[in-house]
Amino acid sequence: MSAFRFLMGLTLLLLPSIGKAEYPRPWQMYYQEPVTPVMDHLYDFHRTLLVIEGIIVLLVAGLLIFVIFRFRASRNPEPAHTAHNTLLEMIWTAVPVLVLVFIAFPSFKILYMMDVTPKAELTIKATGNQWYWTYDYPDHNIHFDSNMMAEAQLKPDQFRLLEVDNRVFVPVNTNVRIITTSSDVIHSWAVPAFGVKRDSVPGRLNETWFNVRKEGVYYGQCSELCGVRHGFMPIVVEAVSKAKFDQWLASKKNAPQTHRGG
């Protein structure tokens, strides 16, 4: 674990309600703590890009300051007549190309990792509706709607605009395939801590996956403008042990399963 991630983790431990796992915090500027392999790679790739961008900014700023002082009018009363420098032009063409190539390889690797679902142990279908989600566990014949909780119904430890009446339950350390679609307009199923954001398109099935390594409650929202209540379609995924997940499956199978879609 890098020193940077250690410090970030230590900071998170000092924050209240850490039992909630990952959720947006006031004045948060950085990513949520990664809890899946995909988000690990996105997190590290982002930090790598920050380093590269920082070096470029410092280099350009340094060159600009050097040129301003070295070639100022008071020091060069007779202007130079140099039109070009072949070596310099080759360098400032080759270096950006090499930087882009260096960035491309990990980028393609992450894109492939996000796009290709490994052998899944659990499949969940998420259907976007105006403005709630419907979830199906096809292997277990379970389906239910998930609606945002009204403010008057919230418990003291629940978040306004983020809590739902029916959470999605998944077991930890399990490859979970998410198949998403829509019954009306384009929605988007997104959970930041998972590194997951997949459009839900009417008449089309899109697929993604995640593997949560840490028990907890993870929050997301619809991330595609879908109408006047777009901001009221939260997503809540609760990652539990496999034993607790089996208990949840049993409780759901014994409960009435109806949803607005019929």
Secondary structure, 3 states (H helix, E strand, C coil): CCHHHHHHHHHHHCCCCHHHCECCCCCCCCCCCCCCHHHHHHHHHHHHHHHHHHHHHHHHHHHHHHHHHHCCCCCCCCCCCCCCCHHHHHHHHHHHHHHHHHHHHHHHHHHHHHHCCCCCCEEEEEEEECCEEEEEECCCCEEEEECECCHHHCCCCCCCCCCECCCEEEECCCCEEEEEEECCCCEEEEEHHHCEEEEECECCCEEEEECCCCCEEEEEEECCCCCCCHHHCEEEEEEECHHHHHHHHHHHHHCCCCCCCC
